[in-house]
């Protein structure tokens, strides 16, 4: 019964999409994506996940995702909702025993209600995955989300409850007061509400932000990022954070991007993560290097993203490559492959040796 | 000697002098003013919105995209409208800082002015131009282009982070609009040419002005590569600073 209701909801939403323009619902913006994904995970034999008994990761999976995006703008209000519906078929190998599982899931990982109090003052509440900063590898300045990138080719990131007041002084200066009210769908047993003040500056050729934050029962933290356009082809940037918890500790990242005359770009980043050694599951060590090549036409054709993340402390690495190709104006084919080197004791190999994903996405 | 012959000879002798002194009536100050005025017809104004249909022909393939562009001074926001699989993507340019915002991406990605938009069009091509502010006039001469007397500017970028290092720009003295441009790389190589049409009219400061309706870009290396940008629905708008705020654009 519940599954029938869950299946009915996307059908109703789809009918709304088709009829909304006829009903004169001005200000309503509708988007819809349907994605089919197939993936293989090469599970690592590691002490952190012996026999796959703890993490219980699938070794094969197929997903069907329905992703409607609704956005309504009416006078001073903006309402944005991103419900997600997922049908999955997953195969597991746990302590030598095979198992197959089908599941359906419906939730709203992100939504937002925003009111323009004045032309330059905005108040919003919602569940958002709030990301900022110029870096690809990690965003040290962000006190809310340590994850900087999508783990899946097609699944969106989860959001956390955020109350925000954004004040835009002029084109150059803005400030935001952000209160993280809840952890959303994240499994964080040590979650604490966090208040942050973010100050932004954007100049002729450079930009920067300062972020002061405080957890309910935690230390104050200072984050910052800045970037500059040095030439028509060269961008440089840096990002970092500092906090005083059992002594002063922090992270620092430097990066640069060079765009070739073809429009393709090369990126290099170095990260020093002092809070490593087990505090963040994505960064178990301290020194990392990222090399990335992007062939992105931005508007069409084939996009290639190849990335190598190296842990300088133990020599392990994560090699990742994704290819996407637009097939007409509505379809896109995506493939991605990832290999972790350095074994189960390396910085990246605790759970997966490799991963391959293929997805076909239709946009209405 | 026949007086007519004397007059003809005198005119012939004066011709090179006249050609050199053609710059006389058009001094640097007037040339700069002409260049600034031509920028107005390409969007260098406070508060404008327009749609652009871009069609690119490359290696026998044709791609088309539609964008809505919001411009205020040196800030520009382009929102992709079609095709469906790129709708909602945004390009934000705040002076020389640029970001690409893609629905589904976790955050805006900083990009450089060199990043291409589609075919022969660069990010800088869809924004308003500010050649008078961004470039130094190294030289200017007079030339007739398609029966239109023009001033031909040799422009050099004032800073290294502009989309083009050098531009050769034909501006009509009659309509005060830019008719043709040649774009050069840092090494001095011609890499693309653009011609402009101005079939639109807008009212700026109480005066009616022609406004760009089409920009056709041809590659210098592969001349069959052509990108056509058609401008439409030009409208004056009161645009607040918040329209270009990066945090508010990512929703």
Interface residues (C-beta under 8 A of the other chain):
Chain A: X31 X69 X71 X78 X80 X112 X114 X119 X120 X122 X129 X131 X132 X133 X134 X139 X148 X149 X150 X156 X157 X166 X168 X169 X170 X171 X174 X176 X198 X200 X202 X203 X204 X205 X206 X207 X227 X229 X230 X231 X232 X233 X234 X235 X237 X257 X259 X260 X261 X263 X265 X297 X298 X299 X300 X301 X326 X328 X329 X330 X331 X332 X361 X363 X364
Chain B: X54 X63 X65 X72 X73 X75 X80 X82 X83 X84 X85 X86 X87 X88 X89 X91 X94 X95 X96 X97 X98 X100 X103 X104 X106 X107 X108 X110 X111 X112 X113 X114 X115 X116 X117 X118 X159 X160 X161 X162 X163 X164 X165 X185 X240 X241 X242 X244 X245 X246 X247 X248 X250 X251
